[in-house]
Amino acid sequence: MYPKSPPKKKKRQHRDSILQKKDGRCWLCMRLHGDYSQKAGIHKHHVFFGQGQREISEANGFTVFLCWNHHIHDGGPEAVHRNHDTCLLIQQETQRKYEQTHSREDFIRLIGRSYL
């Protein structure tokens, strides 16, 4: 008699970054160059990505905000999607921050490996 309403999509939990506030500054500019100025066009970067890791990053606050030069492939030599060392730096800092309130075993269970 009355049509069933379609099921509602579950809203994903978007937790704030555990490394920084969203304030228009690039985490790598601050960390590598001491540049604390606000940038236009800040991108949210999921620290752990690929095969379900992006969702884990989002749910646990494993994100940082990066300027175009530090995020995009052709942005520059320090871009996280281009430079393994830069990517590893963020992953290690995230793990250190997470381990301030959790164990290393918890981190490994969540991500699958240790970056330290």
Phi and psi restraints in degrees (range 20) as a CNS / XPLOR table:
assign (resid 1 and name C) (resid 2 and name N)
       (resid 2 and name CA) (resid 2 and name C) 1.0 -107.5 20.0 2
assign (resid 2 and name N) (resid 2 and name CA)
       (resid 2 and name C) (resid 3 and name N) 1.0 130.6 20.0 2
assign (resid 2 and name C) (resid 3 and name N)
       (resid 3 and name CA) (resid 3 and name C) 1.0 -68.6 20.0 2
assign (resid 3 and name N) (resid 3 and name CA)
       (resid 3 and name C) (resid 4 and name N) 1.0 144.1 20.0 2
assign (resid 3 and name C) (resid 4 and name N)
       (resid 4 and name CA) (resid 4 and name C) 1.0 -71.4 20.0 2
assign (resid 4 and name N) (resid 4 and name CA)
       (resid 4 and name C) (resid 5 and name N) 1.0 139.4 20.0 2
assign (resid 4 and name C) (resid 5 and name N)
       (resid 5 and name CA) (resid 5 and name C) 1.0 -77.6 20.0 2
assign (resid 5 and name N) (resid 5 and name CA)
       (resid 5 and name C) (resid 6 and name N) 1.0 146.9 20.0 2
assign (resid 5 and name C) (resid 6 and name N)
       (resid 6 and name CA) (resid 6 and name C) 1.0 -64.9 20.0 2
assign (resid 6 and name N) (resid 6 and name CA)
       (resid 6 and name C) (resid 7 and name N) 1.0 147.8 20.0 2
assign (resid 6 and name C) (resid 7 and name N)
       (resid 7 and name CA) (resid 7 and name C) 1.0 -64.2 20.0 2
assign (resid 7 and name N) (resid 7 and name CA)
       (resid 7 and name C) (resid 8 and name N) 1.0 142.8 20.0 2
assign (resid 7 and name C) (resid 8 and name N)
       (resid 8 and name CA) (resid 8 and name C) 1.0 -79.6 20.0 2
assign (resid 8 and name N) (resid 8 and name CA)
       (resid 8 and name C) (resid 9 and name N) 1.0 142.9 20.0 2
assign (resid 8 and name C) (resid 9 and name N)
       (resid 9 and name CA) (resid 9 and name C) 1.0 -71.0 20.0 2
assign (resid 9 and name N) (resid 9 and name CA)
       (resid 9 and name C) (resid 10 and name N) 1.0 142.6 20.0 2
assign (resid 9 and name C) (resid 10 and name N)
       (resid 10 and name CA) (resid 10 and name C) 1.0 -71.6 20.0 2
assign (resid 10 and name N) (resid 10 and name CA)
       (resid 10 and name C) (resid 11 and name N) 1.0 133.9 20.0 2
assign (resid 10 and name C) (resid 11 and name N)
       (resid 11 and name CA) (resid 11 and name C) 1.0 -79.1 20.0 2
assign (resid 11 and name N) (resid 11 and name CA)
       (resid 11 and name C) (resid 12 and name N) 1.0 132.9 20.0 2
assign (resid 11 and name C) (resid 12 and name N)
       (resid 12 and name CA) (resid 12 and name C) 1.0 -74.3 20.0 2
assign (resid 12 and name N) (resid 12 and name CA)
       (resid 12 and name C) (resid 13 and name N) 1.0 144.6 20.0 2
assign (resid 12 and name C) (resid 13 and name N)
       (resid 13 and name CA) (resid 13 and name C) 1.0 -82.9 20.0 2
assign (resid 13 and name N) (resid 13 and name CA)
       (resid 13 and name C) (resid 14 and name N) 1.0 122.0 20.0 2
assign (resid 13 and name C) (resid 14 and name N)
       (resid 14 and name CA) (resid 14 and name C) 1.0 -110.8 20.0 2
assign (resid 14 and name N) (resid 14 and name CA)
       (resid 14 and name C) (resid 15 and name N) 1.0 99.9 20.0 2
assign (resid 14 and name C) (resid 15 and name N)
       (resid 15 and name CA) (resid 15 and name C) 1.0 -86.6 20.0 2
assign (resid 15 and name N) (resid 15 and name CA)
       (resid 15 and name C) (resid 16 and name N) 1.0 149.1 20.0 2
assign (resid 15 and name C) (resid 16 and name N)
       (resid 16 and name CA) (resid 16 and name C) 1.0 -64.8 20.0 2
assign (resid 16 and name N) (resid 16 and name CA)
       (resid 16 and name C) (resid 17 and name N) 1.0 153.6 20.0 2
assign (resid 16 and name C) (resid 17 and name N)
       (resid 17 and name CA) (resid 17 and name C) 1.0 -61.0 20.0 2
assign (resid 17 and name N) (resid 17 and name CA)
       (resid 17 and name C) (resid 18 and name N) 1.0 139.3 20.0 2
assign (resid 17 and name C) (resid 18 and name N)
       (resid 18 and name CA) (resid 18 and name C) 1.0 -83.2 20.0 2
assign (resid 18 and name N) (resid 18 and name CA)
       (resid 18 and name C) (resid 19 and name N) 1.0 -11.0 20.0 2
assign (resid 18 and name C) (resid 19 and name N)
       (resid 19 and name CA) (resid 19 and name C) 1.0 -99.1 20.0 2
assign (resid 19 and name N) (resid 19 and name CA)
       (resid 19 and name C) (resid 20 and name N) 1.0 -28.7 20.0 2
assign (resid 19 and name C) (resid 20 and name N)
       (resid 20 and name CA) (resid 20 and name C) 1.0 -158.5 20.0 2
assign (resid 20 and name N) (resid 20 and name CA)
       (resid 20 and name C) (resid 21 and name N) 1.0 160.8 20.0 2
assign (resid 20 and name C) (resid 21 and name N)
       (resid 21 and name CA) (resid 21 and name C) 1.0 -86.1 20.0 2
assign (resid 21 and name N) (resid 21 and name CA)
       (resid 21 and name C) (resid 22 and name N) 1.0 154.9 20.0 2
assign (resid 21 and name C) (resid 22 and name N)
       (resid 22 and name CA) (resid 22 and name C) 1.0 -82.4 20.0 2
assign (resid 22 and name N) (resid 22 and name CA)
       (resid 22 and name C) (resid 23 and name N) 1.0 96.6 20.0 2
assign (resid 22 and name C) (resid 23 and name N)
       (resid 23 and name CA) (resid 23 and name C) 1.0 -133.2 20.0 2
assign (resid 23 and name N) (resid 23 and name CA)
       (resid 23 and name C) (resid 24 and name N) 1.0 16.5 20.0 2
assign (resid 23 and name C) (resid 24 and name N)
       (resid 24 and name CA) (resid 24 and name C) 1.0 83.7 20.0 2
assign (resid 24 and name N) (resid 24 and name CA)
       (resid 24 and name C) (resid 25 and name N) 1.0 9.0 20.0 2
assign (resid 24 and name C) (resid 25 and name N)
       (resid 25 and name CA) (resid 25 and name C) 1.0 -107.4 20.0 2
assign (resid 25 and name N) (resid 25 and name CA)
       (resid 25 and name C) (resid 26 and name N) 1.0 149.5 20.0 2
assign (resid 25 and name C) (resid 26 and name N)
       (resid 26 and name CA) (resid 26 and name C) 1.0 -88.9 20.0 2
assign (resid 26 and name N) (resid 26 and name CA)
       (resid 26 and name C) (resid 27 and name N) 1.0 126.8 20.0 2
assign (resid 26 and name C) (resid 27 and name N)
       (resid 27 and name CA) (resid 27 and name C) 1.0 -61.4 20.0 2
assign (resid 27 and name N) (resid 27 and name CA)
       (resid 27 and name C) (resid 28 and name N) 1.0 -41.4 20.0 2
assign (resid 27 and name C) (resid 28 and name N)
       (resid 28 and name CA) (resid 28 and name C) 1.0 -73.3 20.0 2
assign (resid 28 and name N) (resid 28 and name CA)
       (resid 28 and name C) (resid 29 and name N) 1.0 -35.4 20.0 2
assign (resid 28 and name C) (resid 29 and name N)
       (resid 29 and name CA) (resid 29 and name C) 1.0 -60.3 20.0 2
assign (resid 29 and name N) (resid 29 and name CA)
       (resid 29 and name C) (resid 30 and name N) 1.0 -41.2 20.0 2
assign (resid 29 and name C) (resid 30 and name N)
       (resid 30 and name CA) (resid 30 and name C) 1.0 -68.9 20.0 2
assign (resid 30 and name N) (resid 30 and name CA)
       (resid 30 and name C) (resid 31 and name N) 1.0 -46.5 20.0 2
assign (resid 30 and name C) (resid 31 and name N)
       (resid 31 and name CA) (resid 31 and name C) 1.0 -71.6 20.0 2
assign (resid 31 and name N) (resid 31 and name CA)
       (resid 31 and name C) (resid 32 and name N) 1.0 -42.3 20.0 2
assign (resid 31 and name C) (resid 32 and name N)
       (resid 32 and name CA) (resid 32 and name C) 1.0 -89.7 20.0 2
assign (resid 32 and name N) (resid 32 and name CA)
       (resid 32 and name C) (resid 33 and name N) 1.0 -33.3 20.0 2
assign (resid 32 and name C) (resid 33 and name N)
       (resid 33 and name CA) (resid 33 and name C) 1.0 -122.9 20.0 2
assign (resid 33 and name N) (resid 33 and name CA)
       (resid 33 and name C) (resid 34 and name N) 1.0 -2.0 20.0 2
assign (resid 33 and name C) (resid 34 and name N)
       (resid 34 and name CA) (resid 34 and name C) 1.0 67.0 20.0 2
assign (resid 34 and name N) (resid 34 and name CA)
       (resid 34 and name C) (resid 35 and name N) 1.0 22.5 20.0 2
assign (resid 34 and name C) (resid 35 and name N)
       (resid 35 and name CA) (resid 35 and name C) 1.0 -94.2 20.0 2
assign (resid 35 and name N) (resid 35 and name CA)
       (resid 35 and name C) (resid 36 and name N) 1.0 106.2 20.0 2
assign (resid 35 and name C) (resid 36 and name N)
       (resid 36 and name CA) (resid 36 and name C) 1.0 -100.7 20.0 2
assign (resid 36 and name N) (resid 36 and name CA)
       (resid 36 and name C) (resid 37 and name N) 1.0 15.2 20.0 2
assign (resid 36 and name C) (resid 37 and name N)
       (resid 37 and name CA) (resid 37 and name C) 1.0 -75.5 20.0 2
assign (resid 37 and name N) (resid 37 and name CA)
       (resid 37 and name C) (resid 38 and name N) 1.0 153.3 20.0 2
assign (resid 37 and name C) (resid 38 and name N)
       (resid 38 and name CA) (resid 38 and name C) 1.0 -78.6 20.0 2
assign (resid 38 and name N) (resid 38 and name CA)
       (resid 38 and name C) (resid 39 and name N) 1.0 144.1 20.0 2
assign (resid 38 and name C) (resid 39 and name N)
       (resid 39 and name CA) (resid 39 and name C) 1.0 -117.0 20.0 2
assign (resid 39 and name N) (resid 39 and name CA)
       (resid 39 and name C) (resid 40 and name N) 1.0 151.2 20.0 2
assign (resid 39 and name C) (resid 40 and name N)
       (resid 40 and name CA) (resid 40 and name C) 1.0 -85.5 20.0 2
assign (resid 40 and name N) (resid 40 and name CA)
       (resid 40 and name C) (resid 41 and name N) 1.0 142.5 20.0 2
assign (resid 40 and name C) (resid 41 and name N)
       (resid 41 and name CA) (resid 41 and name C) 1.0 73.1 20.0 2
assign (resid 41 and name N) (resid 41 and name CA)
       (resid 41 and name C) (resid 42 and name N) 1.0 46.8 20.0 2
assign (resid 41 and name C) (resid 42 and name N)
       (resid 42 and name CA) (resid 42 and name C) 1.0 -72.9 20.0 2
assign (resid 42 and name N) (resid 42 and name CA)
       (resid 42 and name C) (resid 43 and name N) 1.0 137.3 20.0 2
assign (resid 42 and name C) (resid 43 and name N)
       (resid 43 and name CA) (resid 43 and name C) 1.0 -109.2 20.0 2
assign (resid 43 and name N) (resid 43 and name CA)
       (resid 43 and name C) (resid 44 and name N) 1.0 142.6 20.0 2
assign (resid 43 and name C) (resid 44 and name N)
       (resid 44 and name CA) (resid 44 and name C) 1.0 -85.2 20.0 2
assign (resid 44 and name N) (resid 44 and name CA)
       (resid 44 and name C) (resid 45 and name N) 1.0 125.4 20.0 2
assign (resid 44 and name C) (resid 45 and name N)
       (resid 45 and name CA) (resid 45 and name C) 1.0 -113.3 20.0 2
assign (resid 45 and name N) (resid 45 and name CA)
       (resid 45 and name C) (resid 46 and name N) 1.0 127.0 20.0 2
assign (resid 45 and name C) (resid 46 and name N)
       (resid 46 and name CA) (resid 46 and name C) 1.0 -82.9 20.0 2
assign (resid 46 and name N) (resid 46 and name CA)
       (resid 46 and name C) (resid 47 and name N) 1.0 118.5 20.0 2
assign (resid 46 and name C) (resid 47 and name N)
       (resid 47 and name CA) (resid 47 and name C) 1.0 -61.2 20.0 2
assign (resid 47 and name N) (resid 47 and name CA)
       (resid 47 and name C) (resid 48 and name N) 1.0 -41.7 20.0 2
assign (resid 47 and name C) (resid 48 and name N)
       (resid 48 and name CA) (resid 48 and name C) 1.0 -112.9 20.0 2
assign (resid 48 and name N) (resid 48 and name CA)
       (resid 48 and name C) (resid 49 and name N) 1.0 126.5 20.0 2
assign (resid 48 and name C) (resid 49 and name N)
       (resid 49 and name CA) (resid 49 and name C) 1.0 -138.4 20.0 2
assign (resid 49 and name N) (resid 49 and name CA)
       (resid 49 and name C) (resid 50 and name N) 1.0 160.9 20.0 2
assign (resid 49 and name C) (resid 50 and name N)
       (resid 50 and name CA) (resid 50 and name C) 1.0 93.2 20.0 2
assign (resid 50 and name N) (resid 50 and name CA)
       (resid 50 and name C) (resid 51 and name N) 1.0 142.9 20.0 2
assign (resid 50 and name C) (resid 51 and name N)
       (resid 51 and name CA) (resid 51 and name C) 1.0 40.4 20.0 2
assign (resid 51 and name N) (resid 51 and name CA)
       (resid 51 and name C) (resid 52 and name N) 1.0 59.9 20.0 2
assign (resid 51 and name C) (resid 52 and name N)
       (resid 52 and name CA) (resid 52 and name C) 1.0 81.9 20.0 2
assign (resid 52 and name N) (resid 52 and name CA)
       (resid 52 and name C) (resid 53 and name N) 1.0 -5.5 20.0 2
assign (resid 52 and name C) (resid 53 and name N)
       (resid 53 and name CA) (resid 53 and name C) 1.0 -73.5 20.0 2
assign (resid 53 and name N) (resid 53 and name CA)
       (resid 53 and name C) (resid 54 and name N) 1.0 -29.6 20.0 2
assign (resid 53 and name C) (resid 54 and name N)
       (resid 54 and name CA) (resid 54 and name C) 1.0 -61.8 20.0 2
assign (resid 54 and name N) (resid 54 and name CA)
       (resid 54 and name C) (resid 55 and name N) 1.0 -41.2 20.0 2
assign (resid 54 and name C) (resid 55 and name N)
       (resid 55 and name CA) (resid 55 and name C) 1.0 -66.7 20.0 2
assign (resid 55 and name N) (resid 55 and name CA)
       (resid 55 and name C) (resid 56 and name N) 1.0 -38.7 20.0 2
assign (resid 55 and name C) (resid 56 and name N)
       (resid 56 and name CA) (resid 56 and name C) 1.0 -64.5 20.0 2
assign (resid 56 and name N) (resid 56 and name CA)
       (resid 56 and name C) (resid 57 and name N) 1.0 -42.5 20.0 2
assign (resid 56 and name C) (resid 57 and name N)
       (resid 57 and name CA) (resid 57 and name C) 1.0 -60.6 20.0 2
assign (resid 57 and name N) (resid 57 and name CA)
       (resid 57 and name C) (resid 58 and name N) 1.0 -44.7 20.0 2
assign (resid 57 and name C) (resid 58 and name N)
       (resid 58 and name CA) (resid 58 and name C) 1.0 -63.9 20.0 2
assign (resid 58 and name N) (resid 58 and name CA)
       (resid 58 and name C) (resid 59 and name N) 1.0 -44.1 20.0 2
assign (resid 58 and name C) (resid 59 and name N)
       (resid 59 and name CA) (resid 59 and name C) 1.0 -70.9 20.0 2
assign (resid 59 and name N) (resid 59 and name CA)
       (resid 59 and name C) (resid 60 and name N) 1.0 -25.8 20.0 2
assign (resid 59 and name C) (resid 60 and name N)
       (resid 60 and name CA) (resid 60 and name C) 1.0 -107.1 20.0 2
assign (resid 60 and name N) (resid 60 and name CA)
       (resid 60 and name C) (resid 61 and name N) 1.0 0.9 20.0 2
assign (resid 60 and name C) (resid 61 and name N)
       (resid 61 and name CA) (resid 61 and name C) 1.0 79.6 20.0 2
assign (resid 61 and name N) (resid 61 and name CA)
       (resid 61 and name C) (resid 62 and name N) 1.0 23.9 20.0 2
assign (resid 61 and name C) (resid 62 and name N)
       (resid 62 and name CA) (resid 62 and name C) 1.0 -86.2 20.0 2
assign (resid 62 and name N) (resid 62 and name CA)
       (resid 62 and name C) (resid 63 and name N) 1.0 64.5 20.0 2
assign (resid 62 and name C) (resid 63 and name N)
       (resid 63 and name CA) (resid 63 and name C) 1.0 -135.7 20.0 2
assign (resid 63 and name N) (resid 63 and name CA)
       (resid 63 and name C) (resid 64 and name N) 1.0 155.2 20.0 2
assign (resid 63 and name C) (resid 64 and name N)
       (resid 64 and name CA) (resid 64 and name C) 1.0 -137.4 20.0 2
assign (resid 64 and name N) (resid 64 and name CA)
       (resid 64 and name C) (resid 65 and name N) 1.0 163.0 20.0 2
assign (resid 64 and name C) (resid 65 and name N)
       (resid 65 and name CA) (resid 65 and name C) 1.0 -108.6 20.0 2
assign (resid 65 and name N) (resid 65 and name CA)
       (resid 65 and name C) (resid 66 and name N) 1.0 128.3 20.0 2
assign (resid 65 and name C) (resid 66 and name N)
       (resid 66 and name CA) (resid 66 and name C) 1.0 -127.2 20.0 2
assign (resid 66 and name N) (resid 66 and name CA)
       (resid 66 and name C) (resid 67 and name N) 1.0 148.7 20.0 2
assign (resid 66 and name C) (resid 67 and name N)
       (resid 67 and name CA) (resid 67 and name C) 1.0 -75.0 20.0 2
assign (resid 67 and name N) (resid 67 and name CA)
       (resid 67 and name C) (resid 68 and name N) 1.0 169.5 20.0 2
assign (resid 67 and name C) (resid 68 and name N)
       (resid 68 and name CA) (resid 68 and name C) 1.0 -57.8 20.0 2
assign (resid 68 and name N) (resid 68 and name CA)
       (resid 68 and name C) (resid 69 and name N) 1.0 -43.0 20.0 2
assign (resid 68 and name C) (resid 69 and name N)
       (resid 69 and name CA) (resid 69 and name C) 1.0 -64.0 20.0 2
assign (resid 69 and name N) (resid 69 and name CA)
       (resid 69 and name C) (resid 70 and name N) 1.0 -27.5 20.0 2
assign (resid 69 and name C) (resid 70 and name N)
       (resid 70 and name CA) (resid 70 and name C) 1.0 -98.8 20.0 2
assign (resid 70 and name N) (resid 70 and name CA)
       (resid 70 and name C) (resid 71 and name N) 1.0 -2.0 20.0 2
assign (resid 70 and name C) (resid 71 and name N)
       (resid 71 and name CA) (resid 71 and name C) 1.0 -113.2 20.0 2
assign (resid 71 and name N) (resid 71 and name CA)
       (resid 71 and name C) (resid 72 and name N) 1.0 -49.4 20.0 2
assign (resid 71 and name C) (resid 72 and name N)
       (resid 72 and name CA) (resid 72 and name C) 1.0 -80.6 20.0 2
assign (resid 72 and name N) (resid 72 and name CA)
       (resid 72 and name C) (resid 73 and name N) 1.0 148.5 20.0 2
assign (resid 72 and name C) (resid 73 and name N)
       (resid 73 and name CA) (resid 73 and name C) 1.0 -48.7 20.0 2
assign (resid 73 and name N) (resid 73 and name CA)
       (resid 73 and name C) (resid 74 and name N) 1.0 -49.4 20.0 2
assign (resid 73 and name C) (resid 74 and name N)
       (resid 74 and name CA) (resid 74 and name C) 1.0 -97.1 20.0 2
assign (resid 74 and name N) (resid 74 and name CA)
       (resid 74 and name C) (resid 75 and name N) 1.0 15.9 20.0 2
assign (resid 74 and name C) (resid 75 and name N)
       (resid 75 and name CA) (resid 75 and name C) 1.0 -69.8 20.0 2
assign (resid 75 and name N) (resid 75 and name CA)
       (resid 75 and name C) (resid 76 and name N) 1.0 -32.6 20.0 2
assign (resid 75 and name C) (resid 76 and name N)
       (resid 76 and name CA) (resid 76 and name C) 1.0 164.7 20.0 2
assign (resid 76 and name N) (resid 76 and name CA)
       (resid 76 and name C) (resid 77 and name N) 1.0 176.1 20.0 2
assign (resid 76 and name C) (resid 77 and name N)
       (resid 77 and name CA) (resid 77 and name C) 1.0 -68.1 20.0 2
assign (resid 77 and name N) (resid 77 and name CA)
       (resid 77 and name C) (resid 78 and name N) 1.0 -19.8 20.0 2
assign (resid 77 and name C) (resid 78 and name N)
       (resid 78 and name CA) (resid 78 and name C) 1.0 -97.2 20.0 2
assign (resid 78 and name N) (resid 78 and name CA)
       (resid 78 and name C) (resid 79 and name N) 1.0 6.2 20.0 2
assign (resid 78 and name C) (resid 79 and name N)
       (resid 79 and name CA) (resid 79 and name C) 1.0 -62.3 20.0 2
assign (resid 79 and name N) (resid 79 and name CA)
       (resid 79 and name C) (resid 80 and name N) 1.0 133.1 20.0 2
assign (resid 79 and name C) (resid 80 and name N)
       (resid 80 and name CA) (resid 80 and name C) 1.0 -63.1 20.0 2
assign (resid 80 and name N) (resid 80 and name CA)
       (resid 80 and name C) (resid 81 and name N) 1.0 -29.3 20.0 2
assign (resid 80 and name C) (resid 81 and name N)
       (resid 81 and name CA) (resid 81 and name C) 1.0 -84.4 20.0 2
assign (resid 81 and name N) (resid 81 and name CA)
       (resid 81 and name C) (resid 82 and name N) 1.0 3.9 20.0 2
assign (resid 81 and name C) (resid 82 and name N)
       (resid 82 and name CA) (resid 82 and name C) 1.0 -123.6 20.0 2
assign (resid 82 and name N) (resid 82 and name CA)
       (resid 82 and name C) (resid 83 and name N) 1.0 -30.2 20.0 2
assign (resid 82 and name C) (resid 83 and name N)
       (resid 83 and name CA) (resid 83 and name C) 1.0 -114.4 20.0 2
assign (resid 83 and name N) (resid 83 and name CA)
       (resid 83 and name C) (resid 84 and name N) 1.0 112.1 20.0 2
assign (resid 83 and name C) (resid 84 and name N)
       (resid 84 and name CA) (resid 84 and name C) 1.0 -61.7 20.0 2
assign (resid 84 and name N) (resid 84 and name CA)
       (resid 84 and name C) (resid 85 and name N) 1.0 -39.2 20.0 2
assign (resid 84 and name C) (resid 85 and name N)
       (resid 85 and name CA) (resid 85 and name C) 1.0 -64.6 20.0 2
assign (resid 85 and name N) (resid 85 and name CA)
       (resid 85 and name C) (resid 86 and name N) 1.0 -39.7 20.0 2
assign (resid 85 and name C) (resid 86 and name N)
       (resid 86 and name CA) (resid 86 and name C) 1.0 -66.2 20.0 2
assign (resid 86 and name N) (resid 86 and name CA)
       (resid 86 and name C) (resid 87 and name N) 1.0 -42.8 20.0 2
assign (resid 86 and name C) (resid 87 and name N)
       (resid 87 and name CA) (resid 87 and name C) 1.0 -62.4 20.0 2
assign (resid 87 and name N) (resid 87 and name CA)
       (resid 87 and name C) (resid 88 and name N) 1.0 -44.4 20.0 2
assign (resid 87 and name C) (resid 88 and name N)
       (resid 88 and name CA) (resid 88 and name C) 1.0 -63.1 20.0 2
assign (resid 88 and name N) (resid 88 and name CA)
       (resid 88 and name C) (resid 89 and name N) 1.0 -37.9 20.0 2
assign (resid 88 and name C) (resid 89 and name N)
       (resid 89 and name CA) (resid 89 and name C) 1.0 -58.0 20.0 2
assign (resid 89 and name N) (resid 89 and name CA)
       (resid 89 and name C) (resid 90 and name N) 1.0 -47.0 20.0 2
assign (resid 89 and name C) (resid 90 and name N)
       (resid 90 and name CA) (resid 90 and name C) 1.0 -66.6 20.0 2
assign (resid 90 and name N) (resid 90 and name CA)
       (resid 90 and name C) (resid 91 and name N) 1.0 -41.0 20.0 2
assign (resid 90 and name C) (resid 91 and name N)
       (resid 91 and name CA) (resid 91 and name C) 1.0 -63.5 20.0 2
assign (resid 91 and name N) (resid 91 and name CA)
       (resid 91 and name C) (resid 92 and name N) 1.0 -41.4 20.0 2
assign (resid 91 and name C) (resid 92 and name N)
       (resid 92 and name CA) (resid 92 and name C) 1.0 -67.0 20.0 2
assign (resid 92 and name N) (resid 92 and name CA)
       (resid 92 and name C) (resid 93 and name N) 1.0 -43.3 20.0 2
assign (resid 92 and name C) (resid 93 and name N)
       (resid 93 and name CA) (resid 93 and name C) 1.0 -63.2 20.0 2
assign (resid 93 and name N) (resid 93 and name CA)
       (resid 93 and name C) (resid 94 and name N) 1.0 -38.2 20.0 2
assign (resid 93 and name C) (resid 94 and name N)
       (resid 94 and name CA) (resid 94 and name C) 1.0 -64.7 20.0 2
assign (resid 94 and name N) (resid 94 and name CA)
       (resid 94 and name C) (resid 95 and name N) 1.0 -44.5 20.0 2
assign (resid 94 and name C) (resid 95 and name N)
       (resid 95 and name CA) (resid 95 and name C) 1.0 -63.1 20.0 2
assign (resid 95 and name N) (resid 95 and name CA)
       (resid 95 and name C) (resid 96 and name N) 1.0 -42.6 20.0 2
assign (resid 95 and name C) (resid 96 and name N)
       (resid 96 and name CA) (resid 96 and name C) 1.0 -59.5 20.0 2
assign (resid 96 and name N) (resid 96 and name CA)
       (resid 96 and name C) (resid 97 and name N) 1.0 -44.5 20.0 2
assign (resid 96 and name C) (resid 97 and name N)
       (resid 97 and name CA) (resid 97 and name C) 1.0 -64.6 20.0 2
assign (resid 97 and name N) (resid 97 and name CA)
       (resid 97 and name C) (resid 98 and name N) 1.0 -42.8 20.0 2
assign (resid 97 and name C) (resid 98 and name N)
       (resid 98 and name CA) (resid 98 and name C) 1.0 -62.8 20.0 2
assign (resid 98 and name N) (resid 98 and name CA)
       (resid 98 and name C) (resid 99 and name N) 1.0 -39.1 20.0 2
assign (resid 98 and name C) (resid 99 and name N)
       (resid 99 and name CA) (resid 99 and name C) 1.0 -74.8 20.0 2
assign (resid 99 and name N) (resid 99 and name CA)
       (resid 99 and name C) (resid 100 and name N) 1.0 -5.0 20.0 2
assign (resid 99 and name C) (resid 100 and name N)
       (resid 100 and name CA) (resid 100 and name C) 1.0 -69.8 20.0 2
assign (resid 100 and name N) (resid 100 and name CA)
       (resid 100 and name C) (resid 101 and name N) 1.0 -25.2 20.0 2
assign (resid 100 and name C) (resid 101 and name N)
       (resid 101 and name CA) (resid 101 and name C) 1.0 -122.5 20.0 2
assign (resid 101 and name N) (resid 101 and name CA)
       (resid 101 and name C) (resid 102 and name N) 1.0 -5.0 20.0 2
assign (resid 101 and name C) (resid 102 and name N)
       (resid 102 and name CA) (resid 102 and name C) 1.0 -136.5 20.0 2
assign (resid 102 and name N) (resid 102 and name CA)
       (resid 102 and name C) (resid 103 and name N) 1.0 171.3 20.0 2
assign (resid 102 and name C) (resid 103 and name N)
       (resid 103 and name CA) (resid 103 and name C) 1.0 -90.6 20.0 2
assign (resid 103 and name N) (resid 103 and name CA)
       (resid 103 and name C) (resid 104 and name N) 1.0 164.8 20.0 2
assign (resid 103 and name C) (resid 104 and name N)
       (resid 104 and name CA) (resid 104 and name C) 1.0 -64.7 20.0 2
assign (resid 104 and name N) (resid 104 and name CA)
       (resid 104 and name C) (resid 105 and name N) 1.0 -35.3 20.0 2
assign (resid 104 and name C) (resid 105 and name N)
       (resid 105 and name CA) (resid 105 and name C) 1.0 -62.9 20.0 2
assign (resid 105 and name N) (resid 105 and name CA)
       (resid 105 and name C) (resid 106 and name N) 1.0 -39.0 20.0 2
assign (resid 105 and name C) (resid 106 and name N)
       (resid 106 and name CA) (resid 106 and name C) 1.0 -60.3 20.0 2
assign (resid 106 and name N) (resid 106 and name CA)
       (resid 106 and name C) (resid 107 and name N) 1.0 -43.6 20.0 2
assign (resid 106 and name C) (resid 107 and name N)
       (resid 107 and name CA) (resid 107 and name C) 1.0 -63.7 20.0 2
assign (resid 107 and name N) (resid 107 and name CA)
       (resid 107 and name C) (resid 108 and name N) 1.0 -45.4 20.0 2
assign (resid 107 and name C) (resid 108 and name N)
       (resid 108 and name CA) (resid 108 and name C) 1.0 -64.0 20.0 2
assign (resid 108 and name N) (resid 108 and name CA)
       (resid 108 and name C) (resid 109 and name N) 1.0 -40.2 20.0 2
assign (resid 108 and name C) (resid 109 and name N)
       (resid 109 and name CA) (resid 109 and name C) 1.0 -60.6 20.0 2
assign (resid 109 and name N) (resid 109 and name CA)
       (resid 109 and name C) (resid 110 and name N) 1.0 -37.0 20.0 2
assign (resid 109 and name C) (resid 110 and name N)
       (resid 110 and name CA) (resid 110 and name C) 1.0 -76.4 20.0 2
assign (resid 110 and name N) (resid 110 and name CA)
       (resid 110 and name C) (resid 111 and name N) 1.0 -48.8 20.0 2
assign (resid 110 and name C) (resid 111 and name N)
       (resid 111 and name CA) (resid 111 and name C) 1.0 -97.7 20.0 2
assign (resid 111 and name N) (resid 111 and name CA)
       (resid 111 and name C) (resid 112 and name N) 1.0 -29.7 20.0 2
assign (resid 111 and name C) (resid 112 and name N)
       (resid 112 and name CA) (resid 112 and name C) 1.0 107.6 20.0 2
assign (resid 112 and name N) (resid 112 and name CA)
       (resid 112 and name C) (resid 113 and name N) 1.0 -12.4 20.0 2
assign (resid 112 and name C) (resid 113 and name N)
       (resid 113 and name CA) (resid 113 and name C) 1.0 -165.5 20.0 2
assign (resid 113 and name N) (resid 113 and name CA)
       (resid 113 and name C) (resid 114 and name N) 1.0 167.5 20.0 2
assign (resid 113 and name C) (resid 114 and name N)
       (resid 114 and name CA) (resid 114 and name C) 1.0 -101.2 20.0 2
assign (resid 114 and name N) (resid 114 and name CA)
       (resid 114 and name C) (resid 115 and name N) 1.0 143.0 20.0 2
assign (resid 114 and name C) (resid 115 and name N)
       (resid 115 and name CA) (resid 115 and name C) 1.0 -103.9 20.0 2
assign (resid 115 and name N) (resid 115 and name CA)
       (resid 115 and name C) (resid 116 and name N) 1.0 3.6 20.0 2
